[in-house]
Amino acid sequence: MPPLRSFLTAAPVAALLLAVPGCASPPPIPQEPPTDTPMEGSWRVVEMHQAYPDGSAQPLHTRESFFLFAGSDYSIAWAYGDGPSPLYAERWKPTEEERLARFGSMLVNAGTFEVDGDCMAAHPRFALAPELVGGEIRFRFSFAGDTLRLSWDETWSVDGVPYPSDGASTVLRLVRNGAAPGA
């Protein structure tokens, strides 16, 4: 009678599993972040310059870049310089000089943002510069198709100290990843 005993033991367990709501259902699908802003998605810098109050401008060069906007979260990373980023002489083992050169050529921060008209306020929760964590960055922005123009106008540290820009703004032209650079 082992087969009958197995059935008598398994039947109540199976009935219980089928009777408990949700046990036989697949797990819920995670909700996607809202996509009601044209900023949503990933972007790369295709042009950047420093704009000064007297109307002059100085080109800035990026080696690589990545901007991400998802819901109310953002992440920004770029490295300055001409040409591709140099590889470390010994892979994965940079010298102190190589570390300092890489650190000095990068801008990295991530956090939350909010939009009001054509203005965006970013609130870094992580940054390469520790004084920026808890501070604020203010941008003006505009769109033309898959092109985003950002004017990085003001930056404050966590304790309210303004970045010493002397009125200059960093102006960036970004294209949505997957779009042509001239888009």
BELSUL-V695516 format. One record per pair of residues at least 24 apart in sequence whose C-alpha atoms are under 10 Angstrom apart, sorted by sequence separation. I is the first residue (numbers start at 1). J is the second residue. If there is no record, write none. Layout:
((I J) (I J))
This chain:
((42 66) (43 67) (44 68) (79 103) (80 104) (81 105) (104 128) (109 133) (113 137) (115 139) (116 140) (117 141) (118 142) (132 156) (133 157) (134 158) (135 159) (136 160) (148 172) (149 173) (150 174) (42 67) (43 68) (79 104) (80 105) (81 106) (103 128) (113 138) (115 140) (117 142) (118 143) (131 156) (132 157) (133 158) (134 159) (135 160) (137 162) (148 173) (149 174) (41 67) (42 68) (43 69) (79 105) (80 106) (115 141) (131 157) (132 158) (133 159) (134 160) (135 161) (136 162) (137 163) (147 173) (148 174) (149 175) (41 68) (42 69) (78 105) (79 106) (80 107) (130 157) (131 158) (132 159) (135 162) (147 174) (148 175) (39 67) (40 68) (41 69) (42 70) (78 106) (79 107) (129 157) (130 158) (131 159) (132 160) (146 174) (147 175) (148 176) (39 68) (40 69) (41 70) (77 106) (78 107) (79 108) (131 160) (132 161) (146 175) (147 176) (39 69) (40 70) (41 71) (77 107) (78 108) (120 150) (131 161) (139 169) (141 171) (143 173) (145 175) (146 176) (38 69) (39 70) (40 71) (76 107) (77 108) (78 109) (119 150) (120 151) (132 163) (139 170) (140 171) (141 172) (142 173) (143 174) (144 175) (145 176) (146 177) (37 69) (39 71) (40 72) (42 74) (44 76) (45 77) (76 108) (77 109) (118 150) (119 151) (120 152) (139 171) (141 173) (143 175) (146 178) (147 179) (37 70) (40 73) (41 74) (42 75) (43 76) (44 77) (45 78) (75 108) (76 109) (77 110) (121 154) (122 155) (123 156) (124 157) (146 179) (147 180) (35 69) (37 71) (40 74) (42 76) (44 78) (75 109) (76 110) (121 155) (124 158) (145 179) (146 180) (147 181) (35 70) (36 71) (37 72) (39 74) (74 109) (75 110) (76 111) (123 158) (146 181) (147 182) (148 183) (34 70) (35 71) (74 110) (75 111) (146 182) (147 183) (33 70) (34 71) (35 72) (73 110) (74 111) (75 112) (146 183) (32 70) (33 71) (34 72) (73 111) (74 112) (75 113) (145 183) (32 71) (33 72) (72 111) (73 112) (74 113) (144 183) (33 73) (72 112) (73 113) (74 114) (65 106) (67 108) (69 110) (71 112) (72 113) (73 114) (63 105) (64 106) (65 107) (66 108) (67 109) (68 110) (69 111) (70 112) (71 113) (72 114) (62 105) (63 106) (65 108) (67 110) (69 112) (70 113) (71 114) (72 115) (62 106) (69 113) (75 122) (74 122) (76 124) (73 122) (74 123) (75 124) (72 122) (73 123) (74 124) (75 125) (77 127) (73 124) (74 125) (75 126) (76 127) (77 128) (75 127) (39 115) (37 115) (51 151) (46 147) (48 149) (50 151) (51 152) (39 141) (45 147) (47 149) (48 150) (49 151) (50 152) (51 153) (39 142) (43 146) (44 147) (45 148) (48 151) (38 142) (39 143) (43 147) (44 148) (45 149) (38 143) (43 148) (38 145) (39 146) (67 174) (38 146) (39 147) (66 174) (67 175) (68 176) (39 148) (65 174) (67 176) (68 177) (38 148) (60 170) (66 176) (67 177) (57 168) (59 170) (60 171) (66 177) (56 168) (57 169) (58 170) (59 171) (60 172) (52 165) (53 166) (54 167) (55 168) (57 170) (52 166) (53 167) (54 168) (57 171) (52 167) (53 168) (51 167) (52 168) (53 169) (51 168) (52 169) (50 168) (51 169) (52 170) (50 169) (51 170) (49 169) (50 170) (51 171) (49 170) (50 171) (48 170) (49 171) (50 172) (48 171) (49 172) (47 171) (48 172) (49 173) (47 172) (48 173) (46 172) (47 173) (48 174) (45 172) (46 173) (47 174) (44 172) (45 173) (46 174) (47 175) (44 173) (45 174) (46 175) (43 173) (44 174) (45 175) (43 174) (44 175) (45 176) (42 174) (43 175) (44 176) (45 177) (42 175) (43 176) (44 177) (42 176) (43 177) (44 178) (47 181) (41 176) (42 177) (43 178) (44 179) (46 181) (40 176) (41 177) (42 178) (43 179) (45 181) (46 182) (39 176) (44 181))
